[in-house]
Amino acid sequence: MTSSSNKSAEQTGANSLAVGDDASDSPCIGVCTTLYDEICQGCGRTLNEVSNWVFFNQEEKDSVWKRIRADGTAMRFQRQTKDAN
């Protein structure tokens, strides 16, 4: 067994969708809904950001992460706050 296979799911980011952690490249938590507007209620990204995420460079991704963290209303951040308490 290699040392990399001994890493926990938290260290590898494998739980990113389940817990909404920051280890993932994408803000997605697998709760995709845009019921009332063009913003995903799960991750806080616009439909354009979600559909083009794989094409964004790191600077663009960082900009989106900064905006959605500052807003803090997406389920991703509500779950982190709840888990921290």
C-alpha positions in Angstrom: 0.0 0.0 0.0 1.4 3.4 -0.9 1.3 6.4 1.4 -1.1 8.2 -0.9 -3.7 5.4 -0.5 -3.5 5.9 3.3 -4.8 9.5 3.1 -8.2 10.1 4.6 -11.1 11.2 2.5 -10.9 14.6 4.1 -7.2 15.0 3.0 -8.0 13.9 -0.6 -11.1 16.1 -1.0 -13.2 13.0 -1.6 -15.9 14.3 0.7 -16.2 17.7 -1.1 -19.7 17.1 -2.3 -20.9 15.5 0.9 -19.6 18.2 3.3 -19.1 21.2 1.1 -15.4 21.6 2.0 -12.9 23.8 0.4 -10.6 21.0 -0.8 -12.5 20.7 -4.1 -11.6 22.7 -7.2 -15.3 23.3 -7.8 -17.8 24.9 -5.4 -20.4 22.3 -6.4 -22.0 20.3 -3.5 -24.3 18.2 -5.8 -27.4 20.3 -4.8 -28.1 22.0 -8.1 -31.1 24.2 -8.2 -31.9 27.6 -9.8 -35.6 27.7 -8.8 -36.0 31.4 -8.6 -33.1 33.0 -10.5 -29.9 32.3 -12.5 -27.9 31.5 -9.3 -27.4 28.0 -8.1 -28.7 27.8 -4.5 -26.3 24.9 -3.8 -23.0 26.6 -4.7 -23.8 30.2 -5.4 -22.5 30.3 -9.0 -24.3 31.7 -12.0 -25.5 29.3 -14.7 -22.7 30.6 -16.9 -20.1 29.9 -14.2 -21.4 26.4 -13.6 -21.5 25.5 -17.3 -18.1 27.0 -18.1 -16.2 26.1 -14.9 -14.0 23.5 -16.6 -12.8 26.2 -19.1 -12.0 28.9 -16.5 -8.4 29.6 -15.7 -7.3 29.7 -12.0 -7.7 33.4 -11.8 -11.3 33.2 -13.0 -12.0 30.4 -10.5 -10.5 32.3 -7.7 -12.6 35.3 -8.5 -15.8 33.2 -8.4 -14.7 31.6 -5.1 -14.1 35.0 -3.6 -17.5 36.3 -4.7 -19.5 33.3 -3.5 -17.6 33.2 -0.1 -18.3 37.0 0.4 -22.0 36.4 -0.4 -22.1 33.3 1.8 -25.8 32.6 1.1 -25.4 29.3 -0.9 -26.2 26.0 0.8 -22.4 25.2 0.6 -21.7 27.9 3.2 -24.7 27.3 5.3 -23.7 23.6 5.7 -20.1 24.6 6.6 -21.4 27.0 9.3 -23.8 24.3 10.7 -21.1 21.7 10.7 -18.7 24.0 12.6 -21.2 24.6 15.5 
